Amino acid sequence: LHVDRQVTGCSDHDGEQAYNLDGEEMWFADFIKKEGVEPQPPFIDHMTYVDRAYQGAEVNQQICKTSLDVVRRAMKDFKIED
């Protein structure tokens, strides 16, 4: 049995998209270099992600930032205690 995780997150200034398998990072989006990175060691059979994985990560960042703005507007009048 394996544990497969996808992490997507964003803030006003930063973002992350990564894929992990059994606690090991298999792929992540480097938004500074504008490319996907596969930090797998050379002694394993290399797993490659689809060619458009990075473009999908950029789209997910735009969705995340739009959702963040919507939630901020919706919750701007909530008291911290609520």
PyRosetta script that sets phi, psi and omega in degrees:
from pyrosetta import init, pose_from_sequence

init()
pose = pose_from_sequence("LHVDRQVTGCSDHDGEQAYNLDGEEMWFADFIKKEGVEPQPPFIDHMTYVDRAYQGAEVNQQICKTSLDVVRRAMKDFKIED")
pose.set_psi(1, 138.3)
pose.set_omega(1, -179.9)
pose.set_phi(2, -121.6)
pose.set_psi(2, 155.8)
pose.set_omega(2, 175.7)
pose.set_phi(3, -111.2)
pose.set_psi(3, 119.2)
pose.set_omega(3, -177.7)
pose.set_phi(4, -113.7)
pose.set_psi(4, 127.4)
pose.set_omega(4, -178.8)
pose.set_phi(5, -129.6)
pose.set_psi(5, 144.2)
pose.set_omega(5, 170.4)
pose.set_phi(6, -121.5)
pose.set_psi(6, 130.5)
pose.set_omega(6, 179.9)
pose.set_phi(7, -117.6)
pose.set_psi(7, 126.0)
pose.set_omega(7, 174.6)
pose.set_phi(8, -132.3)
pose.set_psi(8, 128.9)
pose.set_omega(8, 179.2)
pose.set_phi(9, -155.0)
pose.set_psi(9, 160.8)
pose.set_omega(9, 179.9)
pose.set_phi(10, -154.2)
pose.set_psi(10, 163.9)
pose.set_omega(10, 171.5)
pose.set_phi(11, -142.9)
pose.set_psi(11, -172.9)
pose.set_omega(11, 178.5)
pose.set_phi(12, -64.2)
pose.set_psi(12, -29.0)
pose.set_omega(12, -171.6)
pose.set_phi(13, -119.3)
pose.set_psi(13, -6.1)
pose.set_omega(13, -172.6)
pose.set_phi(14, -149.0)
pose.set_psi(14, 167.5)
pose.set_omega(14, 176.8)
pose.set_phi(15, -159.3)
pose.set_psi(15, 164.5)
pose.set_omega(15, 179.6)
pose.set_phi(16, -148.9)
pose.set_psi(16, 141.7)
pose.set_omega(16, 168.6)
pose.set_phi(17, -143.3)
pose.set_psi(17, 126.6)
pose.set_omega(17, -177.5)
pose.set_phi(18, -149.3)
pose.set_psi(18, 152.5)
pose.set_omega(18, 174.8)
pose.set_phi(19, -120.4)
pose.set_psi(19, 132.8)
pose.set_omega(19, -178.5)
pose.set_phi(20, -127.4)
pose.set_psi(20, 147.2)
pose.set_omega(20, 175.6)
pose.set_phi(21, -131.7)
pose.set_psi(21, 119.9)
pose.set_omega(21, -179.7)
pose.set_phi(22, 53.0)
pose.set_psi(22, 40.6)
pose.set_omega(22, 176.6)
pose.set_phi(23, 82.8)
pose.set_psi(23, -1.0)
pose.set_omega(23, 179.9)
pose.set_phi(24, -105.7)
pose.set_psi(24, 133.8)
pose.set_omega(24, 178.9)
pose.set_phi(25, -73.6)
pose.set_psi(25, 123.7)
pose.set_omega(25, -177.8)
pose.set_phi(26, -102.8)
pose.set_psi(26, -29.3)
pose.set_omega(26, -178.4)
pose.set_phi(27, -159.7)
pose.set_psi(27, 142.7)
pose.set_omega(27, 170.5)
pose.set_phi(28, -148.0)
pose.set_psi(28, 155.8)
pose.set_omega(28, 178.7)
pose.set_phi(29, -89.5)
pose.set_psi(29, 124.7)
pose.set_omega(29, 174.2)
pose.set_phi(30, -98.2)
pose.set_psi(30, 98.4)
pose.set_omega(30, -175.0)
pose.set_phi(31, -73.7)
pose.set_psi(31, -15.1)
pose.set_omega(31, 176.0)
pose.set_phi(32, -78.1)
pose.set_psi(32, -47.8)
pose.set_omega(32, 179.6)
pose.set_phi(33, -83.8)
pose.set_psi(33, -10.0)
pose.set_omega(33, -179.9)
pose.set_phi(34, 59.9)
pose.set_psi(34, 51.9)
pose.set_omega(34, 178.0)
pose.set_phi(35, -156.2)
pose.set_psi(35, 160.6)
pose.set_omega(35, 173.7)
pose.set_phi(36, -86.9)
pose.set_psi(36, 144.3)
pose.set_omega(36, -178.0)
pose.set_phi(37, -121.7)
pose.set_psi(37, 134.1)
pose.set_omega(37, 177.3)
pose.set_phi(38, -115.0)
pose.set_psi(38, 88.2)
pose.set_omega(38, -173.1)
pose.set_phi(39, -82.4)
pose.set_psi(39, 50.3)
pose.set_omega(39, -177.8)
pose.set_phi(40, -90.4)
pose.set_psi(40, 141.4)
pose.set_omega(40, -179.9)
pose.set_phi(41, -67.7)
pose.set_psi(41, 154.2)
pose.set_omega(41, -175.7)
pose.set_phi(42, -69.8)
pose.set_psi(42, -14.8)
pose.set_omega(42, -175.6)
pose.set_phi(43, -89.0)
pose.set_psi(43, 4.1)
pose.set_omega(43, 176.7)
pose.set_phi(44, -110.5)
pose.set_psi(44, 164.2)
pose.set_omega(44, 171.8)
pose.set_phi(45, -69.7)
pose.set_psi(45, 118.7)
pose.set_omega(45, -174.0)
pose.set_phi(46, -68.1)
pose.set_psi(46, 131.2)
pose.set_omega(46, 174.5)
pose.set_phi(47, -101.9)
pose.set_psi(47, 131.3)
pose.set_omega(47, -178.8)
pose.set_phi(48, -114.7)
pose.set_psi(48, 139.5)
pose.set_omega(48, 177.9)
pose.set_phi(49, -92.9)
pose.set_psi(49, 161.5)
pose.set_omega(49, -176.5)
pose.set_phi(50, -57.1)
pose.set_psi(50, 153.7)
pose.set_omega(50, -176.5)
pose.set_phi(51, -57.6)
pose.set_psi(51, -32.5)
pose.set_omega(51, -174.2)
pose.set_phi(52, -97.1)
pose.set_psi(52, 16.7)
pose.set_omega(52, -178.8)
pose.set_phi(53, -61.0)
pose.set_psi(53, -41.3)
pose.set_omega(53, -179.3)
pose.set_phi(54, -66.2)
pose.set_psi(54, -41.9)
pose.set_omega(54, 179.1)
pose.set_phi(55, -62.2)
pose.set_psi(55, -37.7)
pose.set_omega(55, 175.2)
pose.set_phi(56, -63.7)
pose.set_psi(56, -37.6)
pose.set_omega(56, 177.8)
pose.set_phi(57, -64.7)
pose.set_psi(57, -38.6)
pose.set_omega(57, 177.2)
pose.set_phi(58, -64.1)
pose.set_psi(58, -41.9)
pose.set_omega(58, 177.4)
pose.set_phi(59, -62.0)
pose.set_psi(59, -44.1)
pose.set_omega(59, 179.0)
pose.set_phi(60, -61.2)
pose.set_psi(60, -33.4)
pose.set_omega(60, 177.9)
pose.set_phi(61, -67.3)
pose.set_psi(61, -40.0)
pose.set_omega(61, 177.9)
pose.set_phi(62, -65.1)
pose.set_psi(62, -41.5)
pose.set_omega(62, 177.5)
pose.set_phi(63, -62.8)
pose.set_psi(63, -44.0)
pose.set_omega(63, -179.5)
pose.set_phi(64, -61.4)
pose.set_psi(64, -45.5)
pose.set_omega(64, -178.7)
pose.set_phi(65, -68.1)
pose.set_psi(65, -35.9)
pose.set_omega(65, 175.7)
pose.set_phi(66, -65.1)
pose.set_psi(66, -44.0)
pose.set_omega(66, 178.4)
pose.set_phi(67, -63.2)
pose.set_psi(67, -39.0)
pose.set_omega(67, 177.9)
pose.set_phi(68, -61.2)
pose.set_psi(68, -42.9)
pose.set_omega(68, 177.9)
pose.set_phi(69, -64.4)
pose.set_psi(69, -41.7)
pose.set_omega(69, 179.7)
pose.set_phi(70, -62.6)
pose.set_psi(70, -45.6)
pose.set_omega(70, -180.0)
pose.set_phi(71, -64.6)
pose.set_psi(71, -40.0)
pose.set_omega(71, 178.6)
pose.set_phi(72, -61.8)
pose.set_psi(72, -43.7)
pose.set_omega(72, 179.0)
pose.set_phi(73, -65.6)
pose.set_psi(73, -40.7)
pose.set_omega(73, -178.7)
pose.set_phi(74, -66.8)
pose.set_psi(74, -30.9)
pose.set_omega(74, -174.7)
pose.set_phi(75, -105.0)
pose.set_psi(75, 7.4)
pose.set_omega(75, -174.2)
pose.set_phi(76, -64.2)
pose.set_psi(76, -26.7)
pose.set_omega(76, -178.4)
pose.set_phi(77, -96.9)
pose.set_psi(77, 1.4)
pose.set_omega(77, 178.7)
pose.set_phi(78, -74.5)
pose.set_psi(78, 140.7)
pose.set_omega(78, 173.7)
pose.set_phi(79, -77.4)
pose.set_psi(79, 149.3)
pose.set_omega(79, 179.9)
pose.set_phi(80, -58.0)
pose.set_psi(80, -35.3)
pose.set_omega(80, -178.7)
pose.set_phi(81, -66.0)
pose.set_psi(81, -26.4)
pose.set_omega(81, -178.3)
pose.set_phi(82, -76.8)
pose.dump_pdb("model.pdb")
